[in-house]
Amino acid sequence: MDFMEGAHVFDAEGQEIGQVSRVVLSPDDGKVTHIVIRQGLLFTEDKLISIDYIESASPDSVVLFDIGERLKYLPDFEDLEYVTTDVADDIGLTGARRTYLADVEQNIPDGTVALKQGARVISSDNQHVGNILSVIVDPDSEKATAFVISQGLFFKTQKMVPLSAVTQTLEDEVHVSMSAYDLERLPGSPA
């Protein structure tokens, strides 16, 4: 399975229900637990879909098993809770002015990371060497095996980086144990 940002997600009847925006995985063992799909154009919402609901995935599309009514009740990727605070009270002034702070909580399993496609890839010599283009997942083990990274501004090249080279995975950054020199010499990824 290959999960790429922007891939169209279809239900079992062929209706498009959104596009892939993130892949949720465990940095410890590479186990992919969910994908996040973005629904809507103007007023978007991100929904969490378990890997168990996915029948197939290619760079262009993801097809779900027939999950019937459960599709309507997919959990939101993030819960926002707005907390009010009286700024005037905080600084000792009279005349309350309310401000609102958003408390954001991601609805993903503990110990996992919602990796953004386009996350920066940082080499062992601390150089930005490319951006995550897609995540390659073994369908049997449901574990990520590699990342395809895109390099270059105008003439993009793609490199496949094995998961074994990853030392740290954050939402918007992946660190690898290879130097920029070594990454440059990796073979290109098949298109």
C-alpha positions in Angstrom: 0.0 0.0 0.0 1.2 3.5 -0.8 -0.3 6.5 0.9 0.3 9.9 -0.7 -1.1 13.2 0.3 -4.0 14.2 -1.8 -4.9 10.7 -2.9 -8.6 10.4 -3.3 -10.4 8.2 -0.8 -13.4 6.2 -2.0 -16.0 4.2 -0.2 -16.9 0.6 -1.3 -19.5 2.0 -3.8 -17.0 4.2 -5.5 -18.1 7.5 -4.0 -15.3 9.9 -3.1 -15.4 10.8 0.6 -12.2 12.9 0.9 -8.4 13.0 0.4 -5.5 11.7 2.4 -3.9 14.4 4.5 -1.8 12.4 7.0 -0.6 8.9 8.0 -0.7 7.9 11.6 2.1 5.5 12.6 4.1 4.4 15.6 7.7 5.7 15.5 8.8 2.7 17.5 7.8 -0.1 15.1 6.4 1.6 12.0 2.9 0.2 12.6 0.4 2.3 10.6 -2.8 2.6 12.6 -4.9 5.2 10.7 -5.0 7.7 7.9 -6.5 11.1 8.2 -8.8 12.2 5.4 -9.8 15.8 4.6 -13.4 16.2 3.7 -15.0 19.3 2.1 -13.6 22.2 0.1 -14.5 25.5 1.8 -15.3 24.2 5.3 -13.1 21.2 5.7 -13.0 18.6 8.4 -10.4 15.9 9.0 -11.6 12.4 9.9 -9.7 9.5 11.3 -9.9 6.1 9.4 -8.6 2.9 10.9 -6.2 1.0 8.6 -8.6 -2.0 9.2 -11.1 -0.2 7.0 -8.8 0.1 4.0 -9.1 -2.4 1.2 -6.4 -1.0 -1.1 -4.1 2.0 -1.5 -2.1 3.4 -4.3 -0.5 6.8 -4.8 -3.6 8.1 -6.5 -6.4 6.5 -4.5 -7.5 4.6 -1.3 -10.5 2.3 -1.4 -12.3 1.4 1.8 -14.1 -1.9 2.6 -17.9 -1.7 2.9 -18.2 -0.2 6.4 -21.8 0.9 6.0 -23.2 3.4 8.5 -19.9 3.6 10.4 -18.6 6.0 7.7 -21.0 8.7 9.0 -19.5 8.4 12.5 -15.8 8.5 11.9 -14.1 10.4 14.7 -12.6 13.8 14.1 -8.8 13.9 13.8 -8.7 16.8 16.3 -11.0 18.0 19.0 -10.9 21.7 19.6 -12.0 23.1 23.0 -12.1 26.8 23.5 -11.2 28.1 26.9 -12.0 31.7 27.9 -9.7 33.8 29.9 -10.2 37.3 31.3 -7.2 39.2 30.2 -8.1 42.2 32.4 -8.2 40.0 35.5 -4.9 38.5 34.7 -3.1 41.8 34.6 -5.1 43.5 37.4 -7.2 45.9 35.3 -10.9 46.6 35.7 -13.3 46.0 32.8 -13.1 42.4 31.6 -12.1 41.6 28.1 -12.4 38.0 27.1 -10.0 36.1 24.9 -10.3 32.6 23.8 -7.6 30.0 23.7 -7.9 26.8 21.7 -6.9 23.5 23.3 -6.3 21.0 20.5 -6.2 17.3 21.2 -5.5 14.7 18.5 -7.7 11.6 18.6 -4.9 9.1 17.7 -3.6 6.2 19.7 -1.0 6.9 22.4 2.6 6.6 21.1 1.7 7.4 17.5 2.5 10.4 15.3 0.2 11.9 12.6 2.9 12.4 10.0 2.2 15.2 7.6 2.9 14.4 4.0 5.5 17.0 3.0 7.2 16.7 6.3 10.9 17.7 6.1 13.5 15.0 6.0 16.7 15.9 8.0 19.9 14.0 7.4 22.4 12.8 10.1 24.5 15.9 9.3 21.5 18.1 10.0 20.6 19.1 6.4 17.2 19.4 4.9 17.4 16.8 2.2 13.8 16.5 0.9 10.2 16.2 1.9 8.0 13.1 2.5 6.0 12.4 -0.6 4.4 9.1 0.4 4.6 6.3 2.9 5.0 2.7 1.7 3.2 0.2 3.9 3.4 -3.6 3.8 -0.3 -4.7 3.6 0.3 -7.9 5.6 2.1 -6.4 8.6 0.5 -3.0 8.2 4.0 -1.5 8.9 5.6 1.3 7.1 8.6 -0.1 5.2 9.9 3.1 3.5 9.2 6.8 2.8 9.4 8.2 -0.7 11.0 11.7 -0.5 11.0 14.4 -3.1 14.2 16.4 -3.6 14.8 19.6 -5.5 12.9 22.7 -6.2 12.4 22.7 -10.0 13.7 19.3 -11.1 12.2 17.0 -8.5 13.8 13.6 -7.9 12.3 10.9 -5.8 14.3 8.7 -3.4 13.0 5.7 -1.4 14.4 5.8 2.2 14.0 2.6 4.2 12.2 2.9 7.5 15.3 1.3 9.2 17.2 4.6 8.4 14.7 6.7 10.5 15.9 7.8 13.9 13.1 10.1 14.9 9.6 10.8 13.6 7.7 14.0 14.3 4.6 15.4 12.7 6.4 17.7 10.4 9.9 16.3 10.4 11.7 13.0 10.0 15.3 12.5 11.0 17.4 9.8 9.3 20.7 8.1 10.2 22.1 8.8 6.7 24.2 11.8 5.7 23.0 14.1 2.9 25.8 12.6 0.7 24.5 9.0 1.3 20.9 10.0 0.7 21.9 11.7 -2.6 23.4 8.5 -3.8 20.3 6.3 -3.1 18.7 5.0 -6.3 15.7 6.9 -7.6 12.2 5.7 -6.6 10.1 4.2 -9.4 7.4 6.6 -10.4 
